[in-house]
Amino acid sequence: MSVATVPIVNASGCLDALTAPGVARSLDAFVTKTVTPLPREGNPPPRIAETDDWMLNSIGLQNPGIDAWVTLNYPLLRQLDVPLWVSVGGFSASDYALVCERLDALEGVEAIELNLSCPNVDEAPETAAELTAAGRAATTKPLYAKLSPALPDVAEAARAVAHAGADGLSLVNTLRGLALDPGTLRPRLARGPGGASGPALKPIALACVYACARAVDLPIVGMGGIASGGDATEFLAVGATALALGTVLFGDPGAPDRVRAELAAEVEARGHASAAEISEVARQSVLPAT
C-alpha cells in the first residue's frame, strides 16, 4: 500500500460537493450527507458552535429525501466524475432498506455508508446489526457501517455488523456534547446538545479503530480529528485502511492534497517504503493484558 493508494474521502456532512466541486475532485471518493426516505428540514438554528478544541453541530439530517435526491442531486454529483459514497439514515430497519434498495440501481454509487450513530436525531430502536442486515438484504453494493465512539463495546458492535453483512467500518461518528454561551449560560445550539468533532476527538477515534481492527478483518475508514499527515499516520498505525477528513475541511479546503503530501513525507522520514509498513505498527507493539 503506497501513500498514493491510501484513499482519502470526506466525512459525511463536512463538504458540499456542488458548491465546492474542486475540493470534491481532490478526494478519492465523495461521501454525501445522510439521505433518508422522506425529506427532513433539520433542526432549527443555531446549529453549529465552536469551542477551543471541538466543533459542535446539530444539523439533524437535513436532506431532500431519497426521491428528490435521486432526481436532482444524483445527476449533478455524477457530473463531477468523482466516485460516490452515499450516507444512509432512517428511523427503522425498513427505512434503511428502502433507501439502500433505491441506491442499488444507481451506477455511480460505489458504496453505501450506514449512518448508525447520529447523535442529533432519535435513533432507530433496532440494533446496528439489525439495521445492517436490513441494508444488506436490499443492496449488493459495498456497505460500510458507521459506528459511534460512545458505544459501551465498539469492538463487539464491529463484530455484530460484520456478521450482519457489513463490508467495512467507518470509525467514528461524533460524540454528544454541549456548549454554553459564557454570558447567558444557555446552550449555544438551539436543541442543546449536538455532535462534537474536531481535534479533541482523535484519541477517542484512534482507540476505536485500534479495538475494531483487532476484532474484525474488514477495511476501516478512520476519521476523527485528522488534520495533518502526522494524524493520518497514526490512524494507519492502529489499523485504518482509508482516511476521512471532517472538521478540517471547513477551514482548509486544500486539506486533502496537503494531507497526502504530508503523509508521504512522514512515510519517507520514518524510513518506510510504503504506508503498508506503517499499518498496524501500534497494535503489534502492545503487550497483551495479564
Residue pairs with C-beta under 8 A, 6 or more apart in sequence:
1 241
1 274
1 275
1 276
1 279
2 274
2 275
2 276
3 260
3 263
3 264
3 267
3 274
3 275
4 260
5 275
6 232
6 236
6 241
6 242
6 243
6 263
6 275
7 28
7 29
7 221
7 241
7 242
7 243
8 27
8 28
8 242
8 243
8 244
8 245
8 256
8 259
8 260
9 27
9 28
9 29
9 30
9 31
9 85
9 221
9 242
9 243
9 244
9 245
10 24
10 27
10 30
10 31
10 244
10 245
10 246
10 249
11 31
11 197
11 223
11 244
11 245
11 246
11 247
12 31
12 32
12 33
12 34
12 87
12 113
12 115
12 146
13 33
13 34
13 57
13 59
13 87
14 245
14 246
14 247
14 249
14 250
15 23
15 24
15 30
15 249
17 23
17 24
17 30
17 32
17 77
17 80
17 82
18 73
18 76
18 77
20 253
21 80
22 253
23 249
23 253
23 254
23 256
24 30
24 80
24 82
25 80
25 81
25 82
26 254
26 256
26 257
27 82
27 256
28 83
28 242
29 82
29 83
29 84
29 85
29 110
29 111
30 77
30 80
30 82
30 83
30 84
30 85
31 85
31 86
31 87
31 113
31 244
32 69
32 73
32 77
32 84
32 85
32 86
32 87
33 61
33 62
33 63
33 87
34 61
34 63
34 87
34 88
34 89
34 115
34 118
35 63
35 65
35 66
35 69
35 86
35 87
35 88
35 89
35 99
36 61
36 63
36 65
36 66
36 88
36 89
36 90
36 91
36 95
36 99
37 65
37 66
37 90
37 95
37 98
37 99
38 65
39 63
39 64
39 65
39 68
40 60
40 61
40 62
40 63
40 65
41 60
41 62
42 59
42 60
42 61
42 62
43 58
43 59
43 60
43 62
43 120
43 189
43 190
43 191
44 190
44 191
45 190
46 188
46 189
46 190
47 57
47 58
47 59
47 60
47 189
47 190
47 194
48 55
48 56
48 57
48 58
48 59
48 189
49 55
49 56
49 57
49 179
49 188
49 189
49 194
50 56
50 179
51 179
53 198
53 199
53 200
54 177
54 179
54 196
54 197
54 198
54 200
54 201
55 196
55 197
55 198
55 247
55 250
56 177
56 178
56 179
56 188
56 189
56 193
56 194
56 195
56 196
56 197
57 120
57 174
57 189
57 194
57 195
57 197
58 120
58 189
58 190
58 191
58 193
58 194
58 195
59 120
60 120
60 121
60 191
61 89
61 115
61 118
61 120
61 121
63 69
64 72
64 73
66 98
66 99
66 102
66 103
70 102
70 106
74 106
74 108
77 84
77 108
78 84
78 108
83 108
83 110
84 108
84 109
84 110
85 109
85 110
85 111
85 112
85 113
85 144
86 103
86 109
86 111
86 112
86 113
87 112
87 113
87 114
87 115
87 146
88 96
88 99
88 100
88 103
88 112
88 113
88 114
88 115
88 135
89 95
89 96
89 99
89 114
89 115
89 118
89 121
90 96
90 98
90 99
90 124
91 121
91 122
91 123
91 124
92 124
92 125
92 126
93 124
93 126
93 130
93 131
93 133
93 134
94 134
95 124
96 114
96 124
96 131
96 134
96 135
96 138
97 134
97 135
97 137
97 138
98 138
100 112
100 134
100 135
100 138
100 139
100 141
100 143
101 138
101 139
103 109
103 112
103 139
103 141
104 138
104 139
104 140
104 141
109 141
110 141
110 142
111 141
111 142
111 143
111 144
111 167
111 168
112 135
112 139
112 141
112 142
112 143
112 144
113 143
113 144
113 145
113 146
113 170
114 131
114 132
114 135
114 143
114 144
114 145
114 146
114 166
115 146
115 173
116 123
116 128
116 131
116 132
116 145
116 146
116 147
116 148
116 161
117 123
117 128
117 146
117 147
117 148
117 150
117 151
117 172
117 173
118 173
118 195
119 148
119 150
119 173
119 174
119 175
119 176
119 193
119 194
119 195
120 191
120 194
120 195
124 131
126 134
127 160
128 145
128 147
128 157
128 160
128 161
128 164
129 157
129 160
129 161
129 163
129 164
130 164
132 143
132 145
132 160
132 161
132 164
132 165
132 166
133 164
133 165
135 143
135 165
136 143
136 164
136 165
136 166
137 165
142 167
142 168
143 165
143 166
143 167
143 168
144 166
144 167
144 168
144 169
144 170
144 221
145 158
145 161
145 166
145 168
145 169
145 170
146 169
146 170
146 171
146 172
146 173
147 154
147 157
147 158
147 161
147 169
147 170
147 171
147 172
147 173
147 208
147 212
148 154
148 172
148 173
148 175
149 171
149 172
149 173
149 175
149 201
149 204
149 205
149 207
149 208
149 224
150 175
150 176
151 157
154 171
154 172
154 208
154 211
154 212
155 211
155 212
155 214
155 215
155 216
156 215
158 169
158 211
158 212
158 215
158 216
158 218
159 215
159 216
161 169
162 216
162 218
166 218
167 218
167 219
168 218
168 219
168 220
168 221
169 212
169 216
169 218
169 219
169 220
169 221
170 220
170 221
170 223
170 244
171 205
171 208
171 209
171 212
171 220
171 221
171 222
171 223
171 224
171 240
172 201
172 204
172 205
172 208
172 209
172 223
172 224
173 195
174 194
174 195
174 196
174 197
174 201
175 195
175 196
175 197
175 201
175 204
176 193
176 194
176 195
176 196
177 193
177 194
177 195
177 196
178 187
178 189
178 192
178 193
178 194
179 187
179 188
179 189
179 194
180 186
180 187
180 188
181 187
181 188
187 193
197 224
197 225
197 246
197 247
198 225
198 247
199 225
199 227
199 247
200 225
201 224
201 225
202 224
202 225
202 226
202 231
202 234
204 224
205 222
205 223
205 224
205 225
205 235
206 222
206 224
206 234
206 235
206 238
208 224
209 220
209 222
209 235
209 238
209 239
209 240
210 238
210 239
210 282
210 283
212 218
212 220
212 239
213 220
213 238
213 239
213 240
213 280
213 283
214 239
214 283
219 241
219 242
220 239
220 240
220 241
220 242
221 240
221 241
221 242
221 243
221 244
222 235
222 236
222 238
222 239
222 240
222 242
222 243
222 244
223 235
223 243
223 244
223 245
223 246
224 246
225 231
225 247
226 232
226 235
226 243
226 244
226 245
226 246
226 248
226 259
227 245
227 247
227 248
227 252
227 255
227 259
228 259
228 262
229 258
229 259
229 260
229 261
229 262
229 263
229 264
229 265
229 266
230 262
230 266
231 259
232 243
232 259
232 262
232 263
232 266
233 263
233 266
233 267
233 270
233 278
234 282
235 243
236 243
236 275
236 278
236 279
237 278
237 279
237 280
237 281
237 282
237 283
238 280
238 282
238 283
239 279
239 280
239 283
241 279
243 259
245 255
245 256
245 259
248 255
249 255
252 258
263 275
267 274
267 275
267 277
267 278
270 278
272 278
